[in-house]
């Protein structure tokens, strides 16, 4: 089968389409004919050897949408011909992948493959962050850092759907503010011209945000404590800044505030069973259009290096898809 292979760690020029062996499912896996897959920033990190890199050469990619072609002898929930999304064991920039039954999810008939391919990482992660980790209650104020990104725009929408009273987003530059506003943010703070701590406290009458979603780390994590409400929850789920932040214990017990950590990758590896309920909650919202994933650009499998270069340029907005069958 055709697949995109990373032949050396480094830039996108180290990716090429090659003929590789078609995977064979074990008794608990399904074989999926991939229609489309998405480009996630984690794929770029793995290409540099920073996160989840396999032994060279390896196929990158986290999620895929396609049609089941074969099921293992112990698989009970699926059969050939079903349309699914999955988080496969092997990389997803390929014509075929295998995935465990526990990490495969049927998609509604009304959902197209573009939506299916664009949604798994951002929608599942956002739901887990808000509903299960932060335990968002109706009427609470949510602050979403990096609000113009894939998870940011999805989390803004989900926060509203889950009953948030006010959603505030932060973005790096003014040019990205419109994206967060289009997703449904009530207010957007531009970090290049505004101090997000001062602005959040101003917008909340000094109370602060009840839930803060932080994928940046470093100083952003530390300063977020200065605009976190009493009984508030700071959910840390990434370190885009590459920095390490320090939280003081004195900032927690008296104010009854919490700092919580979450990794979608760890959850897939260690507690995959937790994602079944997430899928049951999220997929209907995507199918009926209540939750929408913005798609920025589409590339063919042969154009995967160009897709990576586009995402890495930080110019991209919305999800970037690879059309495997184009």
VENMO-V250983 format. One record per pair of residues at least 4 apart in sequence whose ideal C-beta (glycine too) atoms are under 6 Angstrom apart, sorted by sequence separation. I is the first residue (numbers start at 0). J is the second residue. D is the distance in whole Angstrom. If there is no record, write none. Layout:
i=I j=J d=D
i=I j=J d=D
//
This chain:
i=9 j=13 d=5
i=24 j=28 d=4
i=38 j=42 d=6
i=48 j=52 d=5
i=53 j=57 d=3
i=70 j=74 d=4
i=77 j=81 d=5
i=87 j=91 d=6
i=98 j=102 d=5
i=106 j=110 d=5
i=110 j=114 d=5
i=112 j=116 d=6
i=114 j=118 d=6
i=118 j=122 d=4
i=119 j=123 d=6
i=120 j=124 d=6
i=126 j=130 d=5
i=127 j=131 d=5
i=128 j=132 d=5
i=129 j=133 d=5
i=135 j=139 d=6
i=147 j=151 d=6
i=150 j=154 d=6
i=154 j=158 d=6
i=157 j=161 d=6
i=159 j=163 d=6
i=180 j=184 d=6
i=189 j=193 d=5
i=195 j=199 d=6
i=203 j=207 d=6
i=215 j=219 d=4
i=216 j=220 d=5
i=218 j=222 d=6
i=227 j=231 d=4
i=265 j=269 d=5
i=266 j=270 d=5
i=267 j=271 d=6
i=277 j=281 d=6
i=278 j=282 d=5
i=298 j=302 d=4
i=302 j=306 d=6
i=307 j=311 d=6
i=315 j=319 d=6
i=24 j=29 d=6
i=44 j=49 d=4
i=45 j=50 d=6
i=91 j=96 d=6
i=98 j=103 d=5
i=110 j=115 d=5
i=146 j=151 d=4
i=158 j=163 d=4
i=170 j=175 d=4
i=179 j=184 d=4
i=188 j=193 d=5
i=193 j=198 d=5
i=200 j=205 d=5
i=251 j=256 d=5
i=284 j=289 d=5
i=285 j=290 d=5
i=310 j=315 d=5
i=7 j=13 d=4
i=24 j=30 d=5
i=44 j=50 d=4
i=45 j=51 d=5
i=129 j=135 d=5
i=145 j=151 d=5
i=170 j=176 d=5
i=227 j=233 d=6
i=284 j=290 d=4
i=309 j=315 d=5
i=6 j=13 d=5
i=45 j=52 d=4
i=70 j=77 d=6
i=89 j=96 d=6
i=180 j=187 d=6
i=188 j=195 d=5
i=213 j=220 d=5
i=298 j=305 d=6
i=5 j=13 d=6
i=143 j=151 d=5
i=158 j=166 d=5
i=179 j=187 d=5
i=298 j=306 d=4
i=5 j=14 d=6
i=41 j=50 d=6
i=87 j=96 d=4
i=88 j=97 d=6
i=106 j=115 d=5
i=170 j=179 d=6
i=199 j=208 d=6
i=310 j=319 d=6
i=67 j=77 d=6
i=188 j=198 d=5
i=213 j=223 d=6
i=223 j=233 d=6
i=3 j=14 d=6
i=87 j=98 d=4
i=143 j=154 d=5
i=155 j=166 d=5
i=168 j=179 d=4
i=176 j=187 d=4
i=67 j=79 d=5
i=143 j=155 d=6
i=211 j=223 d=5
i=246 j=258 d=5
i=3 j=16 d=6
i=4 j=17 d=5
i=85 j=98 d=4
i=176 j=189 d=6
i=306 j=319 d=5
i=45 j=59 d=6
i=67 j=81 d=5
i=1 j=16 d=6
i=66 j=82 d=6
i=67 j=83 d=6
i=86 j=102 d=4
i=168 j=184 d=4
i=173 j=189 d=5
i=186 j=202 d=6
i=211 j=227 d=6
i=2 j=19 d=5
i=42 j=59 d=4
i=85 j=102 d=6
i=141 j=158 d=4
i=85 j=103 d=4
i=166 j=184 d=5
i=303 j=321 d=6
i=166 j=185 d=5
i=167 j=186 d=5
i=168 j=187 d=5
i=169 j=188 d=5
i=170 j=189 d=6
i=171 j=190 d=6
i=172 j=191 d=5
i=207 j=226 d=5
i=209 j=228 d=5
i=64 j=84 d=5
i=83 j=103 d=5
i=84 j=104 d=5
i=165 j=185 d=5
i=207 j=227 d=5
i=295 j=315 d=5
i=0 j=21 d=5
i=169 j=190 d=6
i=207 j=228 d=4
i=295 j=316 d=5
i=300 j=321 d=6
i=39 j=61 d=5
i=63 j=85 d=6
i=83 j=105 d=6
i=84 j=106 d=6
i=141 j=163 d=5
i=146 j=168 d=3
i=206 j=228 d=5
i=209 j=231 d=5
i=210 j=232 d=5
i=211 j=233 d=5
i=212 j=234 d=5
i=213 j=235 d=5
i=214 j=236 d=5
i=216 j=238 d=4
i=295 j=317 d=3
i=146 j=169 d=6
i=147 j=170 d=5
i=214 j=237 d=3
i=217 j=240 d=4
i=221 j=244 d=5
i=294 j=317 d=5
i=296 j=319 d=5
i=297 j=320 d=5
i=298 j=321 d=6
i=299 j=322 d=6
i=300 j=323 d=5
i=36 j=60 d=5
i=62 j=86 d=5
i=76 j=100 d=6
i=81 j=105 d=6
i=82 j=106 d=5
i=139 j=163 d=6
i=146 j=170 d=6
i=159 j=183 d=5
i=215 j=239 d=5
i=216 j=240 d=5
i=220 j=244 d=3
i=293 j=317 d=4
i=294 j=318 d=5
i=295 j=319 d=6
i=125 j=150 d=6
i=137 j=162 d=3
i=140 j=165 d=4
i=141 j=166 d=5
i=142 j=167 d=5
i=143 j=168 d=5
i=144 j=169 d=5
i=214 j=239 d=6
i=215 j=240 d=5
i=217 j=242 d=3
i=229 j=254 d=5
i=230 j=255 d=5
i=231 j=256 d=5
i=232 j=257 d=5
i=233 j=258 d=5
i=234 j=259 d=5
i=235 j=260 d=5
i=236 j=261 d=5
i=297 j=322 d=6
i=74 j=100 d=5
i=124 j=150 d=6
i=135 j=161 d=5
i=138 j=164 d=4
i=156 j=182 d=6
i=169 j=195 d=5
i=196 j=222 d=5
i=200 j=226 d=5
i=216 j=242 d=6
i=224 j=250 d=5
i=229 j=255 d=6
i=292 j=318 d=6
i=299 j=325 d=4
i=36 j=63 d=5
i=155 j=182 d=4
i=156 j=183 d=6
i=199 j=226 d=4
i=217 j=244 d=5
i=232 j=259 d=6
i=63 j=91 d=4
i=121 j=149 d=4
i=125 j=153 d=4
i=129 j=157 d=6
i=147 j=175 d=4
i=155 j=183 d=5
i=216 j=244 d=5
i=35 j=64 d=5
i=121 j=150 d=5
i=125 j=154 d=4
i=129 j=158 d=6
i=155 j=184 d=5
i=196 j=225 d=5
i=227 j=256 d=6
i=33 j=63 d=5
i=34 j=64 d=6
i=60 j=90 d=4
i=152 j=182 d=4
i=196 j=226 d=5
i=34 j=65 d=5
i=59 j=90 d=5
i=60 j=91 d=3
i=84 j=115 d=5
i=122 j=153 d=6
i=126 j=157 d=6
i=147 j=178 d=4
i=33 j=65 d=4
i=58 j=90 d=3
i=60 j=92 d=4
i=121 j=153 d=4
i=125 j=157 d=5
i=129 j=161 d=6
i=147 j=179 d=5
i=32 j=65 d=5
i=59 j=92 d=6
i=63 j=96 d=5
i=146 j=179 d=4
i=31 j=65 d=4
i=32 j=66 d=5
i=58 j=92 d=6
i=58 j=93 d=5
i=84 j=119 d=5
i=31 j=67 d=6
i=32 j=68 d=5
i=29 j=67 d=5
i=30 j=68 d=5
i=146 j=184 d=6
i=8 j=47 d=6
i=30 j=69 d=4
i=8 j=48 d=4
i=5 j=46 d=5
i=29 j=70 d=5
i=28 j=71 d=5
i=27 j=71 d=5
i=24 j=69 d=6
i=26 j=71 d=4
i=29 j=74 d=6
i=25 j=71 d=6
i=26 j=72 d=5
i=27 j=73 d=5
i=24 j=71 d=5
i=26 j=73 d=4
i=29 j=77 d=5
i=64 j=112 d=5
i=6 j=56 d=5
i=64 j=115 d=4
i=4 j=56 d=5
i=5 j=57 d=5
i=64 j=116 d=4
i=4 j=58 d=6
i=5 j=59 d=6
i=31 j=85 d=6
i=36 j=91 d=4
i=2 j=58 d=5
i=62 j=119 d=4
i=142 j=199 d=6
i=62 j=120 d=6
i=154 j=212 d=6
i=61 j=120 d=6
i=33 j=94 d=6
i=32 j=95 d=6
i=33 j=96 d=6
i=140 j=203 d=6
i=31 j=96 d=5
i=142 j=208 d=4
i=22 j=89 d=6
i=30 j=97 d=5
i=140 j=208 d=5
i=28 j=97 d=5
i=29 j=98 d=6
i=140 j=209 d=5
i=141 j=210 d=5
i=142 j=211 d=4
i=143 j=212 d=5
i=144 j=213 d=5
i=145 j=214 d=6
i=139 j=209 d=4
i=28 j=99 d=5
i=144 j=215 d=5
i=27 j=99 d=6
i=24 j=97 d=5
i=27 j=100 d=6
i=21 j=95 d=5
i=29 j=103 d=6
i=22 j=97 d=4
i=135 j=210 d=6
i=35 j=112 d=5
i=133 j=210 d=4
i=34 j=112 d=5
i=37 j=116 d=5
i=36 j=116 d=6
i=37 j=117 d=6
i=35 j=116 d=4
i=39 j=120 d=6
i=128 j=212 d=6
i=3 j=92 d=4
i=2 j=93 d=4
i=1 j=94 d=5
i=0 j=94 d=4
i=0 j=95 d=5
i=133 j=232 d=5
i=133 j=234 d=5
i=132 j=234 d=5
i=128 j=234 d=5
i=132 j=259 d=5
i=132 j=261 d=5
i=128 j=261 d=6
i=156 j=290 d=5
i=178 j=316 d=6
i=124 j=263 d=5
i=127 j=277 d=6
i=126 j=277 d=5
i=123 j=277 d=5
i=126 j=281 d=5
i=122 j=281 d=5
i=118 j=285 d=5
i=102 j=271 d=5
i=149 j=318 d=6
i=101 j=271 d=4
i=114 j=285 d=6
i=104 j=278 d=4
i=118 j=292 d=5
i=117 j=292 d=4
i=110 j=286 d=5
i=109 j=286 d=5
i=117 j=294 d=5
i=107 j=286 d=4
i=86 j=267 d=5
i=113 j=294 d=6
i=117 j=318 d=4
i=116 j=320 d=6
i=92 j=303 d=6
i=94 j=323 d=6
i=43 j=307 d=6
i=38 j=306 d=5
i=43 j=311 d=6
i=38 j=310 d=5
i=37 j=318 d=5
i=38 j=319 d=4
i=37 j=320 d=6
i=16 j=301 d=5
i=35 j=320 d=5
i=36 j=321 d=5
i=35 j=322 d=6
i=14 j=303 d=6
i=14 j=304 d=5
i=33 j=323 d=5
i=34 j=324 d=6
i=11 j=304 d=4
i=11 j=307 d=4
i=11 j=308 d=5
i=3 j=303 d=4
//
